Amino acid sequence: MDRKKVILLVCALLIAAVTAFMARSMFSGGGAPQAVAQKPVATGPKVIVATRALPVGTILTADSIRYQPWPEELIEEAYFIKKDGEPDQTTTLVGTVVRNPITAGQPITQGSLVAPGDRGFLAAALGPGMRAVSVPVSTLTGVSGFVFPGDRVDLVLTQNVSGAGTGQPLKVSETIIRNLRVLATDQRSTPSVDEKGNSIPSKYKLVTIEVTPRIAEKIAVAQTIGTISLSLRSLADNAAELEMALASGDVKLPKGATAEEEEKFLASVQKQPTAGPSTYATGGDVSRFQRSSLPAITPVQIAAEAVKVEKQIEQVRRGSVVRVSRAGAVEEVNVDRR
């Protein structure tokens, strides 16, 4: 037999043997049972813990807290402990405000919360450097009662601007402030619920919102100018606007920050109300029979205003005068020149 053919045959046999050995090892290893570590079963009384990090001023919702078994030797009297035969305490804690920072998984203590009606409740609900102001609303301007504490709204100011000219005034509506957190409606800091726990709309005359000191001043002025309406924001608006701000460079991440620090920074920026450039719509944008700009001043009005100003200048030139009547004749005497 040719020597080359013998070498090729030997090589083929070696490759076949190695392949068979590898296949055997693969199938035999796949069928071997694998030991799975079982998670330790938590024992002990169940206490209420935070499902996520809760900073100061957070209003608790149903998904903020839950029951979790806790080692009996670590139980403290201040914890909310689940007891047989007693109602679920998580429902009573919904609507309370966090007084001290709470980390995720940390047990909730009775001293770390402020309940509605307690002294200092609204002050605890405010973030650092923030203020609370109330805005009068109606069923029409308050989104028919579908705004609840914890929601975020925009403020829309509607007014009539007369201008210096004649004719119908300019009707204009503009969004003056965005992303405001609702703290309470009337004197309720928790939404009204039905038997199933679902929030139900209710009529109210006042809405209390969280603002910065500068925005509080703007709202006070806006209430004297025209009518303020609420515009309910979508839950996804903040994330979308934050992405646009990052892309445009309006918001810049701190240099050298860790991933956790960046997350906290973005969360704080996302919750801040803004009073930046406003958007507006005029009556002309709605109807072709309405104005889209301020009334212009006519030539007659310009001439009348000029005559009025000329009279005022002449009076200043003459100074203070006294009218003296002698034998039926009236004489004006300039007092300033004497």
C-alpha positions as CSV (number, residue, x, y, z in Angstrom):
1,M,0.0,0.0,0.0
2,D,1.2,3.5,-0.7
3,R,2.9,5.2,2.3
4,K,0.8,8.4,1.9
5,K,-2.4,6.5,2.0
6,V,-1.4,4.7,5.2
7,I,-0.6,8.0,6.9
8,L,-3.9,9.5,5.9
9,L,-5.8,6.4,7.2
10,V,-4.0,6.6,10.5
11,C,-4.8,10.3,10.9
12,A,-8.5,9.7,10.0
13,L,-8.7,7.0,12.7
14,L,-7.1,9.3,15.3
15,I,-9.6,12.1,14.5
16,A,-12.5,9.7,14.7
17,A,-11.3,8.4,18.1
18,V,-10.9,11.9,19.5
19,T,-14.4,12.9,18.2
20,A,-16.0,9.8,19.7
21,F,-14.3,10.5,23.1
22,M,-15.4,14.1,23.2
23,A,-19.0,13.2,22.2
24,R,-19.1,10.5,25.0
25,S,-17.8,13.0,27.6
26,M,-20.4,15.6,26.5
27,F,-23.4,13.3,26.7
28,S,-22.3,11.7,29.9
29,G,-21.7,15.1,31.6
30,G,-25.0,16.5,30.5
31,G,-26.9,13.7,32.1
32,A,-25.2,13.9,35.4
33,P,-27.3,15.5,38.2
34,Q,-26.3,18.9,39.4
35,A,-26.6,20.0,42.9
36,V,-28.7,23.2,43.3
37,A,-28.2,25.3,46.4
38,Q,-31.6,25.9,48.1
39,K,-32.3,29.3,49.3
40,P,-32.6,29.6,53.1
41,V,-36.2,29.9,54.2
42,A,-36.6,33.1,56.1
43,T,-38.2,32.6,59.5
44,G,-39.5,34.9,62.2
45,P,-42.2,37.5,62.5
46,K,-43.2,39.5,59.4
47,V,-42.5,43.2,59.5
48,I,-43.1,46.0,57.0
49,V,-40.0,46.9,55.0
50,A,-39.4,49.4,52.1
51,T,-39.4,47.9,48.6
52,R,-37.1,50.7,47.3
53,A,-35.1,53.6,48.7
54,L,-37.4,56.2,50.2
55,P,-35.9,59.7,50.6
56,V,-37.3,62.3,53.0
57,G,-40.6,63.7,51.8
58,T,-41.7,60.6,49.9
59,I,-45.5,59.9,50.1
60,L,-45.9,56.1,50.6
61,T,-47.9,54.2,48.1
62,A,-49.1,50.6,48.0
63,D,-46.0,49.5,46.1
64,S,-43.6,51.2,48.4
65,I,-43.8,48.8,51.3
66,R,-44.5,45.0,51.9
67,Y,-44.3,42.4,54.6
68,Q,-41.1,40.4,55.0
69,P,-40.0,37.8,57.6
70,W,-37.4,39.2,60.0
71,P,-35.1,37.4,62.5
72,E,-36.8,37.3,65.8
73,E,-33.7,38.3,67.7
74,L,-33.5,41.6,65.7
75,I,-37.1,42.6,66.2
76,E,-37.6,46.1,67.7
77,E,-40.8,47.5,69.3
78,A,-40.8,50.4,66.8
79,Y,-41.3,48.0,63.8
80,F,-44.7,47.4,62.3
81,I,-45.2,43.7,63.1
82,K,-47.9,41.6,61.5
83,K,-50.1,39.9,64.1
84,D,-52.8,37.3,63.6
85,G,-56.3,38.5,63.6
86,E,-55.4,42.2,63.0
87,P,-56.0,44.1,59.8
88,D,-53.3,44.7,57.3
89,Q,-51.2,47.7,58.4
90,T,-49.8,48.4,55.0
91,T,-53.1,49.9,53.9
92,T,-53.1,52.3,56.9
93,L,-49.6,53.5,56.0
94,V,-50.4,54.5,52.5
95,G,-50.4,58.3,52.3
96,T,-48.0,58.8,55.1
97,V,-44.8,60.8,54.6
98,V,-41.2,59.6,55.2
99,R,-39.6,61.8,57.9
100,N,-36.1,60.1,57.8
101,P,-34.3,58.4,54.8
102,I,-35.1,54.7,54.4
103,T,-33.0,52.3,52.4
104,A,-34.5,49.4,50.3
105,G,-35.3,46.4,52.5
106,Q,-35.0,48.4,55.7
107,P,-37.8,47.9,58.3
108,I,-40.2,50.8,58.6
109,T,-40.3,52.3,62.1
110,Q,-43.2,54.2,63.6
111,G,-41.0,57.3,64.2
112,S,-39.9,57.5,60.6
113,L,-43.4,58.4,59.2
114,V,-45.7,61.3,59.6
115,A,-49.4,60.6,59.1
116,P,-51.9,63.0,57.5
117,G,-53.3,65.3,60.1
118,D,-50.3,65.1,62.3
119,R,-48.4,68.2,63.2
120,G,-45.7,69.0,60.6
121,F,-47.1,66.6,58.0
122,L,-47.0,69.0,55.1
123,A,-43.6,70.3,56.1
124,A,-42.3,66.7,56.1
125,A,-43.7,66.1,52.6
126,L,-41.7,69.0,51.2
127,G,-38.3,68.4,49.7
128,P,-35.2,70.4,50.9
129,G,-35.5,74.0,49.7
130,M,-39.1,73.6,48.5
131,R,-42.3,75.4,49.4
132,A,-46.0,74.6,49.3
133,V,-48.6,76.9,47.7
134,S,-52.3,76.4,47.0
135,V,-54.0,77.2,43.7
136,P,-57.8,77.6,43.5
137,V,-59.4,75.3,40.9
138,S,-62.8,74.3,39.7
139,T,-64.2,71.1,38.1
140,L,-63.2,72.6,34.7
141,T,-59.7,73.9,35.6
142,G,-58.9,70.9,37.9
143,V,-59.2,68.0,35.3
144,S,-62.7,67.1,36.6
145,G,-61.2,65.8,39.9
146,F,-58.9,63.3,38.3
147,V,-55.8,64.9,39.9
148,F,-54.6,63.0,43.0
149,P,-51.9,63.6,45.6
150,G,-48.6,62.4,44.2
151,D,-49.5,63.2,40.6
152,R,-47.5,65.8,38.6
153,V,-49.1,68.7,36.7
154,D,-48.4,71.7,34.6
155,L,-49.9,75.1,35.2
156,V,-51.6,76.9,32.3
157,L,-52.4,80.7,32.6
158,T,-55.3,82.1,30.5
159,Q,-55.7,85.8,30.1
160,N,-57.0,88.7,28.0
161,V,-54.4,91.2,27.0
162,S,-55.9,94.6,25.9
163,G,-52.8,96.4,24.7
164,A,-52.7,100.1,23.8
165,G,-55.0,99.9,20.8
166,T,-58.7,99.6,20.3
167,G,-60.7,96.5,19.4
168,Q,-61.1,93.1,21.0
169,P,-58.3,92.1,23.4
170,L,-55.8,89.3,22.6
171,K,-56.9,86.0,24.1
172,V,-53.8,83.9,25.1
173,S,-53.1,80.8,27.1
174,E,-49.6,79.7,28.0
175,T,-47.9,76.9,30.0
176,I,-46.0,78.9,32.6
177,I,-44.7,76.1,34.9
178,R,-44.1,72.3,34.4
179,N,-43.6,69.2,36.5
180,L,-45.2,70.3,39.8
181,R,-45.9,67.6,42.4
182,V,-49.4,67.6,43.9
183,L,-49.2,67.5,47.7
184,A,-52.9,67.6,48.6
185,T,-56.4,68.4,47.3
186,D,-58.3,70.6,49.6
187,Q,-57.2,69.2,53.0
188,R,-56.7,65.6,51.8
189,S,-53.2,64.3,51.2
190,T,-54.4,60.8,50.2
191,P,-56.8,60.0,47.3
192,S,-60.3,58.8,48.0
193,V,-60.7,55.1,47.4
194,D,-63.7,52.7,46.9
195,E,-64.2,49.3,48.5
196,K,-61.7,47.7,46.1
197,G,-59.0,50.3,46.9
198,N,-59.3,52.1,43.6
199,S,-58.8,55.9,43.5
200,I,-62.0,57.7,42.7
201,P,-62.3,61.3,41.5
202,S,-63.7,63.9,43.9
203,K,-64.6,67.6,43.8
204,Y,-62.2,70.0,45.4
205,K,-61.6,73.8,45.4
206,L,-57.9,74.0,46.2
207,V,-54.8,72.1,45.1
208,T,-51.6,72.3,47.1
209,I,-48.4,71.9,45.0
210,E,-44.7,71.7,45.7
211,V,-42.6,74.6,44.3
212,T,-39.4,76.4,44.6
213,P,-39.4,79.9,46.3
214,R,-39.0,81.6,42.9
215,I,-41.9,79.7,41.3
216,A,-44.1,80.4,44.4
217,E,-43.7,84.2,43.6
218,K,-44.6,83.6,39.9
219,I,-47.7,81.7,40.9
220,A,-48.8,84.4,43.2
221,V,-48.5,87.0,40.4
222,A,-50.2,84.6,37.9
223,Q,-53.3,84.4,40.1
224,T,-53.8,88.1,39.8
225,I,-53.4,88.1,36.0
226,G,-55.9,85.5,34.8
227,T,-57.2,82.0,35.3
228,I,-54.9,79.1,36.2
229,S,-55.7,75.6,35.0
230,L,-54.1,72.3,35.8
231,S,-52.7,70.0,33.0
232,L,-52.1,66.4,34.2
233,R,-48.8,65.0,33.1
234,S,-48.1,61.5,31.8
235,L,-45.9,59.2,33.9
236,A,-43.5,58.8,31.0
237,D,-43.1,62.6,30.4
238,N,-40.3,63.1,32.9
239,A,-38.1,60.3,31.5
240,A,-38.5,61.6,27.9
241,E,-37.8,65.2,28.8
242,L,-34.8,64.2,30.8
243,E,-33.3,62.3,27.8
244,M,-33.9,65.3,25.6
245,A,-32.2,67.6,28.2
246,L,-29.2,65.2,28.4
247,A,-28.9,65.0,24.6
248,S,-29.1,68.8,24.2
249,G,-26.5,69.4,27.0
250,D,-28.9,71.4,29.2
251,V,-28.3,68.8,31.9
252,K,-24.7,67.6,32.5
253,L,-23.7,64.7,34.7
254,P,-21.1,65.4,37.4
255,K,-17.6,64.4,36.4
256,G,-16.1,61.4,38.2
257,A,-19.5,60.3,39.6
258,T,-20.2,56.7,40.2
259,A,-23.2,54.9,38.7
260,E,-25.1,55.2,41.9
261,E,-24.3,58.9,42.2
262,E,-25.4,59.5,38.6
263,E,-28.7,57.7,39.3
264,K,-29.4,59.8,42.3
265,F,-28.5,63.0,40.4
266,L,-30.8,62.1,37.5
267,A,-33.7,61.2,39.9
268,S,-33.4,64.6,41.6
269,V,-33.3,66.5,38.3
270,Q,-36.3,64.5,37.1
271,K,-38.4,65.7,40.1
272,Q,-37.6,69.4,39.8
273,P,-40.3,71.8,38.6
274,T,-39.3,74.0,35.7
275,A,-40.3,77.5,34.8
276,G,-38.3,77.8,31.6
277,P,-39.4,79.1,28.2
278,S,-43.2,78.8,28.0
279,T,-45.4,77.7,25.1
280,Y,-48.5,79.5,24.3
281,A,-51.5,79.7,22.0
282,T,-53.5,82.7,21.0
283,G,-57.1,83.2,19.9
284,G,-55.9,83.4,16.3
285,D,-54.5,79.8,16.6
286,V,-58.0,78.6,17.5
287,S,-60.3,80.7,15.3
288,R,-59.7,82.9,12.3
289,F,-62.1,85.4,13.8
290,Q,-59.8,86.0,16.8
291,R,-56.7,88.1,17.1
292,S,-53.2,86.7,17.0
293,S,-51.3,89.8,18.1
294,L,-51.9,92.8,20.4
295,P,-54.2,95.6,19.1
296,A,-52.2,98.2,17.2
297,I,-52.3,101.9,18.1
298,T,-54.1,104.1,15.5
299,P,-52.8,107.6,14.4
300,V,-55.7,109.3,16.3
301,Q,-54.7,107.6,19.5
302,I,-51.1,108.6,18.9
303,A,-52.1,112.3,18.4
304,A,-54.4,112.3,21.5
305,E,-51.6,110.8,23.6
306,A,-49.2,113.5,22.3
307,V,-51.6,116.3,23.2
308,K,-52.0,114.8,26.7
309,V,-48.2,114.7,27.2
310,E,-47.8,118.3,26.0
311,K,-50.4,119.5,28.5
312,Q,-48.5,117.7,31.3
313,I,-45.2,119.3,30.2
314,E,-46.8,122.8,30.1
315,Q,-48.2,122.4,33.6
316,V,-44.7,121.4,34.8
317,R,-43.2,124.5,33.2
318,R,-45.8,126.8,34.7
319,G,-45.1,125.5,38.2
320,S,-47.5,126.0,41.1
321,V,-50.1,128.8,40.5
322,V,-52.8,130.4,42.6
323,R,-55.9,131.9,41.1
324,V,-56.8,135.3,42.6
325,S,-60.2,137.0,41.9
326,R,-60.4,140.8,42.0
327,A,-63.6,142.5,41.1
328,G,-64.8,139.7,39.0
329,A,-61.5,139.3,37.2
330,V,-59.5,136.1,37.8
331,E,-55.7,136.3,37.7
332,E,-53.2,133.3,38.0
333,V,-50.2,134.1,40.1
334,N,-47.1,131.8,39.8
335,V,-46.1,131.0,43.4
336,D,-42.8,129.3,42.5
337,R,-41.3,132.5,41.0
338,R,-41.9,134.7,44.0
